[in-house]
């Protein structure tokens, strides 16, 4: 099959170029938004882990106090 030239009206070509620029811009914006969401999720995960560790630490201390109060003293 022989390659044939394709003729496109200049107006349509410019419209396609503008549309492609718009699509590229929207794609870049979407990528930026996704990156921000990823960063926020990482920060949220970090905060949840810190809270979980703090609660575990408090629970250990409460268990120790509870155990100490319920165990008879040996002198």
ZAFIBA-993142 format. One record per residue: residue number from 1; x, z, y of N, C-alpha, C in turn. Coordinates in Angstrom, 2 decimals, always signed. Each point is the difference from the previous one (the first is absolute). Example, Ala and Ser with C-alpha at 12.3 -4.5 7.8 and 13.67 -1.06 7.14 Angstrom:
2
- 1:+13.19:+7.80:-5.69:-0.89:+0.00:+1.19:+0.90:+0.00:+1.20
- 2:-0.35:-0.72:+1.05:+0.82:+0.06:+1.19:-0.77:+0.73:+1.09
end
This chain:
75
- 1:+0.84:+0.00:-1.18:-0.84:+0.00:+1.18:+0.89:+0.00:+1.25
- 2:-0.26:-0.89:+0.86:+0.78:-0.16:+1.21:-0.46:+0.97:+1.08
- 3:+0.95:+0.58:+0.72:-0.37:+0.91:+1.09:-0.51:-0.82:+1.17
- 4:-1.17:+0.39:+0.43:-0.62:-0.69:+1.13:+0.03:+0.93:+1.21
- 5:+0.15:-0.53:+1.17:-0.02:+0.85:+1.20:-1.40:+0.58:+0.21
- 6:-0.01:+1.22:+0.52:-1.26:+0.67:+0.30:-0.13:+0.04:+1.52
- 7:-1.15:-0.42:+0.47:-0.24:+0.01:+1.43:-0.98:+1.12:+0.32
- 8:+0.37:+0.82:+0.97:-0.84:+1.11:+0.42:-0.12:-0.07:+1.51
- 9:-1.20:+0.21:+0.48:-0.18:+0.02:+1.45:+0.80:+1.15:+0.59
- 10:+0.59:-0.22:+1.12:+0.82:+1.02:+0.66:-0.82:+1.25:+0.28
- 11:-1.26:-0.15:+0.42:-0.84:+1.16:+0.30:-0.18:+0.86:-1.26
- 12:-0.25:-0.67:-1.11:-0.21:+0.74:-1.26:+1.30:+0.66:-0.45
- 13:+1.10:-0.68:+0.17:+1.30:+0.55:-0.37:+0.30:+1.26:+0.81
- 14:-0.25:-0.07:+1.30:+0.23:+1.17:+0.86:-0.94:+1.14:-0.37
- 15:-1.24:-0.31:-0.36:-0.93:+1.04:-0.44:+0.49:+0.67:-1.27
- 16:+0.52:-0.80:-0.93:+0.53:+0.55:-1.24:+1.21:+0.89:+0.29
- 17:+0.87:-0.45:+0.88:+1.16:+0.82:+0.37:-0.43:+1.32:+0.63
- 18:-0.98:-0.05:+0.89:-0.50:+1.23:+0.62:-0.64:+0.91:-1.03
- 19:-0.75:-0.59:-0.92:-0.62:+0.79:-1.06:+1.06:+0.66:-0.87
- 20:+1.05:-0.72:-0.32:+1.08:+0.57:-0.82:+0.70:+1.14:+0.74
- 21:+0.20:-0.15:+1.31:+0.61:+1.09:+0.79:-0.91:+1.23:+0.00
- 22:-1.30:-0.23:+0.13:-0.96:+1.11:-0.02:+0.01:+0.70:-1.35
- 23:+0.02:-0.79:-1.07:+0.03:+0.58:-1.35:+1.28:+0.81:-0.20
- 24:+1.12:-0.53:+0.44:+1.30:+0.70:-0.13:-0.04:+1.32:+0.77
- 25:-0.56:-0.03:+1.21:-0.10:+1.21:+0.82:-0.86:+1.04:-0.69
- 26:-1.15:-0.41:-0.54:-0.88:+0.94:-0.70:+0.68:+0.55:-1.25
- 27:+0.75:-0.83:-0.70:+0.73:+0.45:-1.18:+1.04:+1.05:+0.38
- 28:+0.73:-0.24:+1.08:+1.00:+0.97:+0.47:-0.66:+1.32:+0.40
- 29:-1.18:-0.09:+0.67:-0.72:+1.21:+0.38:-0.45:+0.78:-1.24
- 30:-0.48:-0.73:-1.01:-0.44:+0.66:-1.23:+1.17:+0.67:-0.71
- 31:+1.14:-0.65:-0.02:+1.19:+0.60:-0.62:+0.42:+1.27:+0.75
- 32:-0.06:-0.04:+1.33:+0.34:+1.17:+0.81:-0.97:+1.15:-0.27
- 33:-1.28:-0.32:-0.09:-1.01:+1.02:-0.28:+0.22:+0.61:-1.38
- 34:+0.30:-0.84:-0.97:+0.25:+0.50:-1.35:+1.23:+0.91:-0.04
- 35:+1.02:-0.34:+0.75:+1.20:+0.84:+0.08:-0.33:+1.36:+0.61
- 36:-0.82:+0.01:+1.05:-0.41:+1.27:+0.62:-0.80:+0.85:-0.98
- 37:-0.90:-0.63:-0.74:-0.80:+0.72:-1.00:+0.92:+0.59:-1.07
- 38:+0.97:-0.77:-0.43:+0.96:+0.48:-1.01:+0.78:+1.21:+0.53
- 39:+0.45:-0.07:+1.24:+0.73:+1.11:+0.60:-0.87:+1.25:+0.11
- 40:-1.26:-0.19:+0.42:-0.92:+1.14:+0.09:-0.26:+0.62:-1.36
- 41:-0.14:-0.83:-1.01:-0.24:+0.50:-1.36:+1.21:+0.81:-0.48
- 42:+1.19:-0.49:+0.27:+1.20:+0.74:-0.39:+0.06:+1.36:+0.70
- 43:-0.32:+0.03:+1.28:-0.01:+1.26:+0.75:-1.06:+0.94:-0.56
- 44:-1.18:-0.56:-0.30:-1.08:+0.80:-0.57:+0.42:+0.59:-1.35
- 45:+0.62:-0.82:-0.84:+0.47:+0.48:-1.31:+1.02:+1.13:+0.17
- 46:+0.88:-0.15:+0.98:+1.01:+1.03:+0.26:-0.67:+1.30:+0.44
- 47:-0.96:-0.09:+0.89:-0.71:+1.19:+0.47:-0.75:+0.67:-1.14
- 48:-0.68:-0.78:-0.83:-0.73:+0.57:-1.13:+0.94:+0.72:-0.97
- 49:+1.17:-0.58:-0.22:+0.99:+0.63:-0.88:+0.48:+1.33:+0.59
- 50:+0.23:+0.02:+1.31:+0.42:+1.24:+0.65:-1.08:+1.07:-0.13
- 51:-1.26:-0.37:+0.23:-1.11:+0.95:-0.12:-0.12:+0.51:-1.43
- 52:+0.17:-0.89:-0.95:-0.09:+0.40:-1.41:+1.11:+0.99:-0.34
- 53:+1.21:-0.25:+0.48:+1.12:+0.91:-0.24:-0.25:+1.36:+0.65
- 54:-0.53:+0.00:+1.21:-0.30:+1.24:+0.70:-1.05:+0.81:-0.76
- 55:-1.05:-0.68:-0.46:-1.04:+0.69:-0.77:+0.55:+0.57:-1.30
- 56:+0.87:-0.74:-0.66:+0.61:+0.49:-1.25:+0.85:+1.24:+0.28
- 57:+0.71:-0.01:+1.12:+0.83:+1.15:+0.38:-0.88:+1.22:+0.29
- 58:-1.08:-0.19:+0.74:-0.92:+1.09:+0.31:-0.61:+0.54:-1.30
- 59:-0.36:-0.92:-0.90:-0.59:+0.42:-1.27:+0.97:+0.87:-0.81
- 60:+1.28:-0.36:-0.01:+1.00:+0.80:-0.71:+0.09:+1.41:+0.60
- 61:-0.01:+0.07:+1.32:+0.09:+1.30:+0.66:-1.23:+0.85:-0.28
- 62:-1.16:-0.61:+0.03:-1.24:+0.72:-0.31:+0.02:+0.50:-1.44
- 63:+0.45:-0.85:-0.91:+0.09:+0.40:-1.41:+0.96:+1.18:-0.16
- 64:+1.14:-0.03:+0.72:+0.96:+1.09:-0.09:-0.62:+1.31:+0.52
- 65:-0.66:-0.07:+1.15:-0.62:+1.20:+0.57:-1.09:+0.51:-0.94
- 66:-0.82:-0.89:-0.52:-1.08:+0.37:-0.91:+0.56:+0.66:-1.26
- 67:+1.05:-0.60:-0.54:+0.63:+0.55:-1.21:+0.61:+1.38:+0.30
- 68:+0.65:+0.13:+1.16:+0.62:+1.27:+0.37:-1.04:+1.10:+0.19
- 69:-1.13:-0.33:+0.56:-1.04:+1.00:+0.24:-0.71:+0.41:-1.29
- 70:-0.06:-0.87:-0.95:-0.73:+0.27:-1.25:+0.87:+0.57:-1.11
- 71:+1.30:+0.02:+0.20:+0.90:+0.51:-1.03:+0.34:+1.46:+0.33
- 72:-0.12:+0.87:-0.98:+0.33:+1.42:+0.27:+1.50:+0.14:+0.30
- 73:+0.31:+0.91:+0.88:+1.37:+0.26:+0.39:+0.68:+0.88:-1.04
- 74:+1.22:-0.36:-0.34:+0.79:+0.79:-0.96:+1.16:+0.68:+0.78
- 75:+0.03:+1.32:-0.10:+1.07:+0.75:+0.67:+0.88:+0.64:-1.01
end
